Amino acid sequence: MHGSNQTKHWQALDAAHHVHPFSDTAALNKEGVRVITHGDGVYLWDSEGEKILDAMSGLWCVQVGYGNGALAEAGYEALKRLPYYNHFFKTSNPWTIELAAKLATLLPEGHDHVLFANSGSEANDSALKLIRYYWNLKGRPEKKIHLSRDYAYHGVTMAAASLSGLTPMHPQWDLPLPGFDKVPAPYWYGAKEAGYGDIAPEEFGLLIAKKLEEKILELGPDRVASFSAEPIQGAGGLIFPPDSYWPEVQRICARHDVLLHIDEVITGFGRTGEWFGSQTYGIAPDIMTMAKGLSSGYQPISAISLGARMSQTILNANEELVHGYTYSGHPVACAVALRNLEVIERQNLVSRTRDIIGPYLQRRLKETFAGHPLVGEVRGKGLLAAIELVRDKTERKFFPDPGTIGTHCRNYCFNSGLVSRAIRDTMVLAPPLIVSETEVEEIVAKLKNAIDRTAKDLGKL
Ligand SMILES: *Cc1c(COP(=O)(O)O)cnc(C)c1O
């Protein structure tokens, strides 16, 4: 450990008492954590006073950037007036009511009703419960299997982790639970290595959609309850489906009466250049889950929206819905989320992402990296971008031991004050929607430096 006494003090206490998520805490403690003390715009500062450009928006969530005073004030006002009350006892509060109504104006057609929870994982867990309840109400209790995809990430509760197609998420917890099954992801860049040959993206999209149908037929349509999917797969490596994929998946789900659960936890709230990824890809979900950008991460809050089909059945069941969290629709979280949506609207962050800054980022990344000897593919949409580092550019061959080269490059980024993320050997960017062109240039320059140095270490430059 190095640094000031204050930093060392915090590192020691953290090591002594705090267990970190998705970390090897013992290994981390030897290194010492970086203590983040404040943020402003796209920047963070650590306890040593070092400035860091956060090109990941925290965990894909800080749409409006750090230090937004309007969100802080909205939270403070709500804290003063009504720091807490629940919705169990025939009660509601102004912030929850207005947030639900506001969401109904932004959500895809037919999504007029929302339930609240506190995290993406809880939202997905709730969604699966609602799907099971729907089929029970319909007198189809045998429809219970939940399908999802390889490389999917839907969170960490028992059910959400069972949906995950990231296999390292399972053995520690004896997951997935029974009743969960997987289909392939529309990961075109990896198609060659996976043995699909030199297939064109659109043809590949149709082929992978067909694999969903094959799985439904294999299990029996009478037993399949739902298909859960992110419009663009995020934590699984930023996988953008070919345009042929979603229309075909929707036809298949409709044909076999399988409910379509769309997880918008990353793709929601402007990230792809529309309010929701479902709008970007023309998807009509039966049920949708959202979190992260809903409050720009300023408060823990998530939501589940019901399409017309599910809401009509569930809201007309004439019985108690036996579900809800102590903090569902928390007044402070709702006040902050509501103000966040107002800021996104007032600053035109969605159309700016679609028309101006998103295309600018994508163009600069393509110009800088498409011809780079270490880069196999540059892909993206809106303010989501991925740069895939590969062993053999022409043959689309990955490095053995996925993650090693990516982490090596990520460390160069980190040491130069840029937060990017390595997923296997893919460098990922998801900057706040307020990112400026100058800041995009800083991201590109720092990333280029890191990728060049990685290429040099591999003798590729
Ligand atoms: C982050 C994420 C989740 C889980 O959200 P938490 O708030 O961490 O529980 C679920 N789905 C997707 C697509 C995510 O990216």
The ligand as an ORCA input file, in Angstrom:
! r2SCAN-3c Opt
* xyz 0 1
  C     -26.765     -4.493    -13.845
  C     -27.750     -5.377    -14.502
  C     -28.705     -6.087    -13.762
  C     -28.659     -6.168    -12.254
  O     -28.915     -4.962    -11.648
  P     -28.516     -4.779    -10.082
  O     -29.060     -3.425     -9.766
  O     -27.029     -4.885     -9.995
  O     -29.193     -5.856     -9.340
  C     -29.683     -6.774    -14.445
  N     -29.715     -6.787    -15.781
  C     -28.808     -6.144    -16.528
  C     -28.927     -6.175    -18.015
  C     -27.784     -5.436    -15.910
  O     -26.846     -4.837    -16.634
*
